[in-house]
Amino acid sequence: MHRAQVVVIGAGMSGLAAANSIAEQGIEVLCLEKARGTGGRLSSKRINLDEHGVLSFDLGASSFYASSERFVSFIEDKCSSMQGMTRRHYVPNVRSSSLTRALAESVRLECGVKVSDIKRRNGRWLTFVEDEHGSPQVFSESLFLVLATPPEQARALIPPSHPYQAALEFVSSQPQWVSVYLVPYSVYEHIGLQVAGPLLNLNCSEIKRLSVESAKPGRTESLCNDEEQEERCVLVKLEAQPEWTNHRLELDKNEIASELWAALLREFGLEGDSNECQFRFQYTHRWLYSLPSGNVLSRSGEVTGSHHQGPHENLCLCGDYLGIREGIDGVEAAYQSGLSLAEAMVEMLTDEPALTM
């Protein structure tokens, strides 16, 4: 069994911002992540296609705004600023997940750990995972437990009688399909995407946003050659509208990719050119919990005034859905939420004895 003063469930931006900040104070922190690596909704993907080389693209946030000095200071040597934006608009160099990997460097991290339950016993929080027979096994013990997950996943773990159940009743996450296409450069030009730029808000009924992954700063490795066709190819990502996604949650990924590509051609007036505008490869991913919706309320029904929730019985919440403020949302909101929670916890944790490992 793993022991630490603090266990954080979720190795996305908010969870690792909190874990990193707490660890910097010499406090024992263990971060648990069900995926194979860090990132959460900043996760990236690398695919090795023999005929096209290595494709690298972001599955989550394509870019984000930054306004607070602290957040700008954290990302300024890891991101490139996009020109022509009214707000500070950034794209991570290499891959979006590089931001969470940087935060994870000083944190004890266990990936591939899917927590199935949490319980409080004798003033300690226990996390449970299921063994190969489906039986619950204790994985970790801690004084404090942080749920840095989408609100639906947090609510599924929180004991039914805990006040946070009521706090999370009015918040949810919207789903989103994302498809990434390997597109011949001639098709890219024919559609007119080289004029549109690397980032484009379409806001049609099917597509929310388009990003040319291989046109982002520092992503030249994604501009690969198709040796057979002797033509350069480009990576284009389409992020679907949440409402459109909601009506297609159970569709096959290939169907989703075809529908979104057809919608892109219609948006550019090329619905009759489908034979001339074909992609070579696609990768499609479904985010069940993508965009936060609603307010987190306290037990009294008032909107919480902090970037985090807790601690209550040494259980805490953090995430972008708690950090949203005027001018701050998305990745920055997640980062602010993690830091805010860490600052609130450090003073309480400093005088707590470390658990025997």
N, C-alpha and C positions, 0 to 999 in steps of 0.2 A: 504494500500500500504506500502511495506517495503522500508525503506530508509537507505542508507549507503554511505560513501565516495567512496567505491569500491565495485562493484559487480563482482564476478567471476562465470562464467558459466562452470561447470565441476568440479567434486570432485574426479578426478584422481590424480596421483602423481604430475603433473605440477601445476594444479590448486590449490591444497591444499598446496604445497610447497610455492607458491606465497602468498596465503591467510594467511598462518601461519606466514610467515616472515613479512608481512605487519602488521598483528594484533599485533605482538610482539612490534611494535613501537607505540602502542596505537591508531592506525588508525582504524576506523570502516570498517569492511569487512563483506560482506554477500556472502556466497557461495551457488549456486543453483545446484542441481543435479537431473536429471530426474529419476534415478534408486532409489531403496529403501534404498540404502546405498552407502558408499564411495568405491573407488577402481578403477573404470574405467577398464582399461585393466590389473589391478592387482586384479580384483574381485575374490572372492572365493565362494564356494557353500557348504552348509551343508544340507544333506538329511537324514531324520530319517526313516530308513527301519526297521520295527519291527523285522523281522527275521534276519537282519544283523547288527542291531544297527545303530549308527550315522556315516554316511560317510562324511568326510570333505576333500575337494580337491580344488586346484587352477584352475580356468577356464582360467585365463590369463597367464602371464609370469610364467614359472615353476621355473626359477632361473635367475640370472643376474650377470653381472660383476660390479665391483666397483674399481675405480682407484683414484679418487680425494679424498683428505683428508677430505673434508667437507662431502661428501656423505658417506664415510666409517665411520666417526664419528657418523652420524645419524643412520646408520643401525647396528653398531657393537653389540649393546645390544639387537637387535631385530631379528638377523639372525645368521645362522651358516655357517661357511666357508666350502666349499667342498674341499676335499683333492685331490691331483694329478692334479690340474689345473695350467696352466702356468700363468694365470691372476687370480686376486682375484675374486672368484666365490662364490656367496652367495645364500642361500635358506632361506626365512623368516621362523621363528619359528611360529608354530600354523597355520597361514594362511597368504597368501600374502597381503590380505586386511588389516592386522594388521598394516602395514606401513602407509597407508592412514588414518586409524582410529587414530593413534598416532598424526598425523599432524592436524586432525580435532578437537582435544580436546579443543583447544583454539580459535576455529573459529565458528562464527555463521553460522549454516548450515541448509538449507532447502532441504530435499530430496523429491522425488516424484513430482518435479516441472519441467515440460517439456516446455521450452521457445520456443514459436512459431515465435516470431519476436522481433526485437530491433529497436528503433528509437531514434534519437537525437533531442531534443526540448529544446530551451532556455538554451543551454549550459549544459544540463543534458541528460543522457542516460536512456531510459525507456526500460524495458523488458515486454513482453506480454505473457500471457498464454491464452489458449482457455477454456471457460466455458463449461458446459454440453451441451450447444446448439451450440457449435462451434464458438461462438463470442469472439473476442479478448478482454482481460481484462488486464489493467496495473497491473503488479505484483511488480515491484521494480523501484526505481529511484536512480541514483548515479551520481557522478562527473566523475568517471572512470569506464569503463567496460572492463573486461578481458574475452576473449574467450579461454578457456583451453579445447578445444574439438578437435577431429580429423579435419583435414583441410576441408574435404567435408562439415561437419556440420557447421563449422565456416563460410564457403563461402555462405552457404544457408541463414545465418542470416545477413551477412554484406550487407549494402545498396549497390545497383548496382553501384553507382557512386564513391564509396569509393576506394582509391588506393589499399587497401588490396585485392580487387578482382583480380587485375593484379598480385599481389605478390603470390597469391595462385593458379594461373593458371597452374603452372608447378609442383605442388606437389599433391600427392594422397596417398591413403592407400590401401594396398592389403588385401583382405578378407582371412579368415582362419576358416575352420571347426575344432572343437576340440571334441574328444570323450573320455569319461572316463569309464572304465570297472571294474566291480567287478569280480575278477578272482580267482578261487580256487587255493590254493597253489600248488597242484599237477600239474595243467596246467601251472602255473607260472614257475615251475621247468622244466617241459617237454619242454617248449619253450626255456628255457635257460636264462630267464631274470634275475635270481639271480646272474648270472655271468656277465651280461652286466652292472650292476650297476644301481643306481637310475636315472641317466641322460644319454641319448644316442642320438647322432645326427645320424639319419639313412640316410637322404638325398636320399631316393629312390624316384621314381616318385610320389608316393602317400603321403608318410609320411616324414615330416621334422624332427620331434623330438619325442622321447619317454621319459616319466618320470614315475617312480614308486612313486606315491604320498605317499603311506604308508611307503616308505623306507626313506623319507626325515627326517632330524633331527627334533625332536619334534612332529612327526606326528604319534606316536604309536597308538593314538586313532582310526586311520583309519584301523589298522590291526584288523579286526573283525572276529568273529567266526560265521560260519554257523551252528546253533544248530542242524538243521535237518540232515545235512551231517557230522557233527562233524569234520569239516575241516576249517582251517584258510583260509581267503580270503585276497587278495591283490588288491589295487587300481592302475590301470595302465592307464595313459593318453597318447593319441596319438594326436599330432598336425599335421594337414594336410599341404601339400605344397600349397602355395597361387595359383599357376597356376592350380593345380588339383582342388582346391576349386572353382576357377573362372568358370570352366566348369560344376559345380554341385551346383550352388548357390540355386537353387529352388528345389533340391531333398528333399525327406522326410528324417527326422533325423534318422529314423531307417535304411533306405537304406544307409545313410552315415556311420553309425556305423558298419553295416555289411561289407561294402566295405573296410573300413580302417582295420577292424579286419582280413579280408581275405588277405589284403596286408601285414599285420604284419606276418602272418603265412608263406606267400610266401617268405618274406625277410629272415626268419629263416629256410627255406627249409622244411616247414611242411604243405604245401598246401594239401597234401593227408591225413592229420590228423585232419581235421576240426571237425569230430565227437568227437574226444577225447579232443579237445582244444576249449571248449565252455565257454563263460562267463555267469555269473549269472544275471547281471544287467548292464545297460549302461545309461549314460547321455550324450547327445550331444548338443553342442552350436555352433551357427554360429556367428563369429565376422565379421561384414561387413567392419570394419575399424580396421585392426590389425597391419600391418607392414608398416611404412612410406616408400614412394618411391618418388624420385625426389627432387629438390632443391627449396627452397623458394627464389624468386628473388625480388629485390627492383624495384622501378619504372624505374630505369635506366638500369635494366637488369643485375645488378651485384649481386652476391650472398651476402646475408646479413652477416655482420661480427659479429653479436651479437647472444646470445642464445634465443632471443625473438624478436618480431616485435612490434615497437610502443614506446610511444603512438603517434597516429595521430588522432587529434580530440578527444583525451582522450580515444581512443579505442586501445586495446592491444591484442596481440596474444602470447600464449606460448604453448609448447608441445614438445614431443620427436622429432618431425620432424624439430624443430628449434634448438634443443640442440645438434644434432649429430656433433661430432668432432672426430678427430683421437684418437682412444682408448676409446671413450665415445659414448655409444649408448643406446637404450632401456630405461630401468627404470632410469638409471643414467642421461641420456640425458634429460629426462622429469624433473627430480629433478633440474638439473642445469638450465634448461630453466626457471622454476618457480622462483628460487632464483635470477637469473639474472634480470628478469623482476621486481621483488619486489625491488631490490636495485636501479633500475633506477627510480622507481615510488616514493619511500619513500621521497626523497628530495623535489619533487614537491608537495607531499601530506601534508607534515608537516605544511605548512603555509596556507593550505586550510581550511576554516571553515567547521565544521561538519554539515551535513544536519539534519534538525529537524526530529526526529523519529515519 
